[in-house]
Amino acid sequence: MVNSSNQPLHQPCSNRSLRALDALNFALADVRDGIGPFLAVYLKTQNWSAANIGLAVATSALATVLLQAPAGALVDCARNKRLIVSIASCTVIIACLIFFFRPCFACVIAAQILAGTANALFSPAVASISLGLVGQQYLHRRQARNEAFNHGGNLGSAALAALVSKSFGTGAIFLLSCFFGLITMVSALAIKAGDIDYEQARGSEMHDQEGKAQAVPVGQLLSDWRVLVFALCVLLFHFGNAAMLTEVGQELADLQTSLSGINPGVCMAACIIVAQLCMIPTALLSGKYSHELGRKPVFLVAFLALPLRGLIFASTHDPRLLIATQILDGIGAGIFGVVAVLIIADLTRNTGRFNFTLGMIATAGGLGAAASNAITGYVVSMHGYTAGFSMLAAISLFAAAVFWLFMPETDIAHGKE
């Protein structure tokens, strides 16, 4: 495909491919996010110690963090993005079968490494397919739709997981994930390969006379101070956010002993459902307003929702208010899932490094989340929940200030690049 005028090319995309991408995002919610919450419970029923369970859970997260940037680089180089999603889905299916049939320590650790590797591939591959299908101009709509279907999939898979667990036991949830993994593979392959523009999918929309575009060196990419500032902002965002729901769950468990009628499992499920329900409309609105108003004011809302949420958690122990406050989590996460990808696409326009940068930023977020859980757990154990939530609120407020003061608008329609 040659463009002698050196203008961005936007290949027409079929409705079949867009519908297949919808199905992919819906099914992927269970494949990518559905294993972790149930693994610890399942391993406990297999008489694992708390220390070994913690090690197993951490293994997948560590593998994902370490491999996200290399996975993004791989997706940038690979022409067959659909095959990457299919291989990653197959890898998760193998991991789930190992969990179900061979829950010994060595096997589970190996399976967690497989699952963590697959998780590192999913996000850049799906984002790349989306960009390759619709182009930079319409990515705000597509990413909003991706996130809406993803959160809808989380709700649906959670309901099915509860039903399957009640009827057949916790282990059967992994077989359910295998089923969703097969749907993910079929959906990925249902996307027409010819609809995905390879150069467009890695952020190289400008073609030369020979129809080729070379990726910029990584060093040149990292010399862009906006990329580094945004990585810092994402790290701080996850530092302030990641431990909040974990600590709420522990607080609800403690409240069970002092308040009659409190079921911590039901309350935690309610927290997740409230947040996911809010994420769906928030994601759709984020795509619309980030295009109309710019990325920065919309993303700032996500940052400001965090300290408010932390302050409410610090000031109340009422389970009903703790659950209701998850509306703010839905707003923050709903915006983040859409606008962060748009900002990265803006920053990497014409670089050929869209997916590498996506993985690098995700690594920063993973490091922030790990620090959040480790440090907050220590603060709570020493000084209580109020101190822990107050610390997270302060970090979140600092993150909002850094983003507002140092991160420029990246959408060229609303500010300077």
WOKA-V214557 format. One record per helix or strand. SS is the DSSP state (hx for helix, st for strand). FROM is the first residue (numbers start at 1). LEN is the number of residues. Records with the same first field share a line. If there is no record, write none. Layout:
SS: FROM-LEN + FROM-LEN
//
This chain:
hx: 15-19 + 36-10 + 50-28 + 81-21 + 105-64 + 172-19 + 193-3 + 198-4 + 218-5 + 225-31 + 264-29 + 295-21 + 319-6 + 326-22 + 354-30 + 385-22
//
